[in-house]
């Protein structure tokens, strides 16, 4: 419902609780939800230049406002050294994880692995250099672990069993395991 008192319309549009920026606060402010009519009224009162002097307004309206500060050159020259990996803050490991995915490990015997083969090896928990005997051994272990007959008829691991079987079928046909 709309946050305005007495309004029964659905509150579909988000608007800040305060009419301006709260100094000293880090992060987004608190919001309320308003109906279309009330959010239009709220937006009509908004004034970016509120509290600015005429000179500050003039400076903010110049075509090149904000472009005066100097930025690091994009072209690589002798004096301009590109940033190091350690210079980036990556708390969620988004950059590192994406980089690791692109690193393609080759088999020591030189046999090719497709992306589907690599996924199947991950499902089975095998190294990219696994051989046919290791593949068969690991497949047997996982089938015994997930099969309902070995778990007293419990079918909760049936999906894992199907993934193991599909991964084994994929690798059995792969050129790397022929």
C-alpha positions, -999 to +999 in steps of 0.1 A: +000+000+000+010+036-005+030+051+024+010+084+023-016+086+050-051+078+039-041+065+004-055+031-005-036+027-038-008+001-042+026+015-034+046+004-065+072+031-067+102+036-043+110+070-029+135+081-003+122+086+032+139+121+034+137+148+009+175+152+007+208+136+013+216+128+050+252+138+056+275+114+074+255+084+063+273+057+043+252+036+019+217+039+005+191+056+025+158+042+037+129+041+012+091+041+012+067+030-015+043+054-030+014+051-056+019+068-090+001+100-080+021+105-048+055+096-064+047+122-091+040+148-064+072+138-046+093+140-078+078+174-087+092+189-055+128+176-062+153+204-069+189+194-076+201+230-072+183+235-039+208+253-015+233+262-041+245+297-048+241+312-083+278+306-090+276+270-080+245+265-102+263+281-131+294+258-126+271+227-123+254+236-156+285+240-177+288+214-205+321+202-193+313+201-156+330+172-139+355+166-167+382+189-152+399+163-130+429+145-144+426+108-151+452+081-157+461+077-194+448+045-210+477+042-234+507+023-221+539+044-221+572+040-202+560+061-173+525+047-170+526+013-155+494-008-157+478-018-123+488-050-106+463-077-096+470-069-060+458-033-066+422-046-071+398-053-043+378-084-051+360-094-019+336-117-037+364-132-059+345-124-090+376-115-111+397-143-098+369-170-102+363-159-138+401-160-145+404-195-130+376-208-152+395-197-183+427-215-173+425-247-194+445-275-180+458-299-206+463-336-201+499-349-198+492-374-226+481-347-249+446-361-255+419-334-259+392-327-233+360-310-243+341-287-219+315-315-214+344-339-205+357-314-179+323-310-164+319-348-162+353-351-145+342-326-119+310-345-113+330-377-107+356-359-086+385-369-109+416-351-120+420-341-157+448-367-160+426-396-149+429-428-169+403-453-180+410-476-150+406-447-126+375-436-143+359-471-140+370-474-103+355-440-093+323-448-112+319-481-094+325-463-060+299-436-067+273-460-081+276-482-049+274-450-028+243-435-044+223-466-056+190-471-037+196-508-033+227-500-012+209-473+008+180-494+020+157-483-008+163-446-001+157-427-034+169-393-021+202-397-039+187-407-072+195-374-089+232-377-079+232-412-093+218-400-126+245-373-128+272-399-121+259-422-148+256-394-173+291-382-165+305-418-170+287-422-203+301-389-215+337-398-205+334-434-218+328-420-253+355-393-250+386-394-271+407-388-239+396-422-225+397-444-257 
